[in-house]
Amino acid sequence: MKGFLERSGLKVEDLDQLNIIHVTGTKGKGSACAFTERILRNYGLKTGFYSSPHLVQVRERIRINGQPISKELFSKYFWQVYNRLEETKDPAYASMPAYFRFLTIMAFHVFLQEKVDLAVVEVGIGGAYDCTNIVRKPVVCGVSSLGIDHTSILGDTMEKIAWQKGGIFKPGVPAFTVPQPERPLEVLRDRARESPCPLYLCPDLGAYEEDKVFPLGLAGDHQRSNATLALQLSRMWLEQQGYQGSGELKDLWPGAEPPGKKPVPLAPVFRPSIAMVQGLQDAVWLGRTQVLQHGPVTWYIDGAHTTSSVQACVRWFHQAALNEEKPVDGSEVRVLLFNATGDRDTAALLKLLLPCQFDYAVFCPNFTEVSTVGNADQQNFTVTLENVLTRCLENQKKWNQLMEEKVGQDLWLSAPLVVEGVGGRLKPDPLRSPLLLVPSVERPLNANSLVFPCISHALQWITQGRDPLLQMPTTKGLHLHPVASTGAVLLKEATVIRVLVTGSLHLVGGVLKLLDQSLSQ
């Protein structure tokens, strides 16, 4: 990474000018960054924010004052970095950095050229070997909640993953983390001692609240953990940089030790400033516990993709949707739209979603359309449509098995079929469109699952033209199978349709692209 950085015209020490807040974690690191950036922007500071992945357009990864950089700026700075790397090619080495490394270098270049006051930098994967870890002198570091993810890269235990995350600690740079399981927290403590750097445990958000609960711009109880991390990161940054109004310290908790005598001291509690409280309320982070009300269709969108984040998603979905009263003048239909990628345990994720009692489970790849031409921002060149459809069929099979265990009946005996054409002819080629992949045996209406070849086909079936903001042409022959046609009747007549979209941030991005056309502008 250092060689690529220098070839682009930057030196490692140039990054010191960016006054970086460096944040890692398994889940919530992006939300913690979003809270932090919004708080500091309220102090009149010009902020840079580098995050991943993007949901709709790659420009989302590089933000100035909370907004993705413009197409003009993206093009300008892309070619500046690309041409510089092209000019300095060495035949003995790879000519260009990989995708994420290139964007990381470009983000640093953008922030320096645009003269931001600070940059909030979210780690891509892990920490120790992540390319963002080329930063040698951040102002402050943060670690959000840890969990099991990216096991093929980071290791298959929480302790191994914690070791990777603690790799961003730098000598003398204060670091904060949220409550973690005991052993991973001990690993973080050991990594901090090796650095060495001071590491603190963030108190519960309730410790800052006095007469009322802070309203958060991001929904869900799990966001309170990300909010307290953001408060500590922003206050420490302001203090280190000599800014006023960084929050009035309260008394420390007794003995400055968290409950259970955890091996990391508790961070001091303070009274957040008005700018901090307002920043927590104004924070926006698309695709995370997001609700879109479109006529009779309500979309509940969350990119949860680990067991712990899906558990949090289910709790949020219950609070946001399932606790609401049933419509008195008609029926309610609940639909799950799901996909998962990588080495994740899909069966474990789907099992957590069973209590939501979905009427239909819909699976599709992360492709917005069957043809990805014209959607370069959302194209994945490492997989084929056949590969991802096979994964969707496997996910459907796992869901069916879970439903079979739940109802205690032998409901599905044969494999799903690819149905095409008026006669329902089997067709193995997944590249033909339109396709509807459905099970070969009719099932009870509360246990239906379907597979579609792309997100737009899935949304078309789910909404049945009832989402006033979703404009998609009708595809002939899409609902020929009895299960699909029966579901279409129920969806057309339901008073309320509640759709939970989860399992993959890339799926969430494709859905948002279709539901909110402004995100593609």
Secondary structure by P-SEA (a helix, b strand, c coil): caaaaaaacccccccccccccccccccaaaaaaaaaaaaaaaaccbbbbbbcccccccccccccccccccaaaaaaaaaaaaaaaaaaccccccccccaaaaaaaaaaaaaaaacccccbbbbccccccccccccccccbbbbccccccccccccccaaaaaaaaaccccccbbbbbccccaaaaaaaaaaaaaabbbbbbbccccccccccccccccccccaaaaaaaaaaaaaaaaaaaccccccccccccccccccccccccccccccccaaaaaaaaaccccccbbbbbcccbbbbccccccaaaaaaaaaaaaaccccccccccbbbbbbbbbccccccaaaaaaaaaccccccbbbbbccccccccccccccccccccaaaaaaaaaaaaaaaaaaaaaaacccccccccccccccccccccccccccbbbbbcccccccbbbbbbccaaaaaaaaaccccccccccccccccccaaaaaaaaaaaaccbbbbbbcccaaaaaaaaaaacccccc
